[in-house]
């Protein structure tokens, strides 16, 4: 059996069938998609047999339904899909509506997500047209609630509106996400690299970025560069 990515099934890495997916094919093998070399993460044996749901059906449970209803009534059509997984709520939002959604999440008395816990990035090279994702982790101190907002953009047009005007603390977070993933946050006051040198070629946390590296000497021992280490079983 092969996966949609044409990766062979791994002997001894079988996942038991479940009532929800009795004959589910392998959707992905390995945490980062590495097939035969370079994966030193320890997740080389991971087998995913079911692709995640594109959208979670209602009812979502807890305060999630109330939150989504309130937001949808304020920004109609801005939410592309809603995903509830492991007790966490993620709202996938159209990138051109991001600022509108962020403003409502912060200022609406019924929402009041006044605290942002940061911005992070994700790279999905196999998702044509939405390879790059920016993820916003928001917290409502007023209502003791959490929500994750996710926005995607294509690798060919890696632009997402900056949210620094709504959450000023995103200044540094958006710089780091730009540095590591190459997402350009339009309207950022000073979008520059924050971790890598200004003349660094590429964005190191993309999944198609080569591991590279140099050996490290420590207390008389030498740790080889990542691309020369063995792959974990």
Long-range contacts (C-beta under 8 A, 24 or more apart in sequence): 1-25, 1-26, 2-26, 3-27, 3-28, 3-29, 5-29, 5-33, 5-126, 7-35, 10-45, 10-47, 13-45, 13-47, 14-47, 15-47, 15-49, 20-50, 21-49, 21-50, 24-49, 24-50, 25-49, 27-51, 32-207, 33-125, 33-126, 33-207, 34-231, 36-231, 37-231, 38-211, 38-226, 38-227, 38-231, 39-231, 39-232, 40-211, 40-226, 40-229, 40-230, 40-231, 40-232, 41-232, 42-232, 43-232, 44-231, 44-232, 44-233, 45-233, 52-83, 52-85, 53-83, 54-81, 55-81, 55-82, 55-83, 56-82, 56-83, 56-84, 56-85, 60-84, 60-89, 63-143, 63-145, 64-89, 67-111, 67-145, 67-147, 70-108, 70-110, 70-111, 71-101, 71-104, 71-105, 71-108, 71-111, 74-104, 74-108, 75-100, 75-101, 75-104, 88-146, 88-148, 89-146, 89-147, 89-148, 90-147, 90-148, 90-149, 90-150, 91-147, 91-148, 91-149, 91-150, 92-150, 92-151, 92-152, 93-149, 93-150, 93-151, 94-151, 95-151, 95-152, 95-153, 95-159, 95-160, 95-161, 96-161, 98-149, 98-151, 98-160, 98-161, 98-163, 99-161, 99-163, 99-165, 99-166, 101-149, 102-136, 102-149, 102-163, 102-166, 102-167, 103-166, 105-138, 105-147, 105-149, 106-166, 106-167, 111-140, 111-143, 112-140, 112-141, 112-142, 112-143, 113-138, 113-139, 113-140, 113-145, 113-147, 114-140, 114-141, 114-142, 115-139, 115-140, 115-141, 116-167, 116-169, 116-170, 118-169, 118-170, 118-173, 119-163, 119-170, 119-173, 119-174, 119-176, 119-177, 120-173, 120-177, 121-177, 121-180, 121-181, 121-183, 121-205, 122-181, 123-181, 123-205, 123-206, 123-207, 123-208, 124-207, 125-155, 125-206, 125-207, 125-208, 127-152, 128-154, 129-154, 130-154, 131-155, 132-158, 132-181, 132-182, 132-183, 134-160, 134-177, 134-183, 134-185, 136-163, 153-183, 158-182, 158-183, 158-184, 159-183, 159-184, 159-185, 159-186, 160-184, 160-185, 160-186, 161-185, 161-186, 161-187, 162-186, 162-187, 162-188, 162-189, 162-191, 164-188, 164-189, 179-203, 180-204, 180-205, 180-206, 181-205, 181-206, 182-206
